[in-house]
């Protein structure tokens, strides 16, 4: 993402975490102090050409050196205001696919994926009528008392993101399995609405966590409530794989 701009301060390149295998999801990487990136957003996407998707899937399953965390991201090839996505002015974007390597000191290295000929993998991502969630992150809202998250994806590939409120918070996305709402698998309609999840056993304090409160393979329980209204329902799930973590630049990066 570019650092210096002498034009519209909302016009930047943007990064999204790339999630899923059969059904792809883009999760915007927020930065509280940078107005162009002070949004938490979830998009259901398609990717063209198929070779780009296969390059991502091949690297995803490739054996990698230990001692690091690995995530996958997309960097837009052009600058634009992210709110154009929210407002329906933009329904596609050109992106470079990246592998994110994170060491024990939380230093991130973004490496563009390359095809068999050594050419950087570039894709067209489309999301017509598939903006599942889009909210400001730098707000005056109070922190919740208990862990609050956003549930999305599909019943087969489900993800949970920590809901961002304001600076001095942490950003995390995890894969979750064995998801049950009232003892049944969640419906696609529920997941498309990106409902709010509360996990009473995990306090939000300290608000700026430096380590995930979601232990891998742990069984969690709480409630899930549609953002459109309605009653909260009992929810259970198992923590699977961490797909993103940031407690540093999320809070410190500046324009």
Secondary structure, DSSP 4 states (H G I P E B T S, - for coil): -----SS-TTEE--EEEEE-SSSEEEEE---TT-GGG-EEEEEEEEEESHHHHHHHHHHHTS---SSSEEEEEEEESS-EETHHHHTTS--EEEEEEEEEEE-TT--EEEEE-B-TTSPBPEEEEE-TT-EEEEEESS--PPPPSEEEEEEEE-SSSEEEEEPP-SSS--EEEEEEEEEEETTBPPPHHHHHTT-EEEEEEEE--SSS-SS-SS-TT-EEEEEEE-TTS---EEEEEEEEEEEEEESSHHHH---
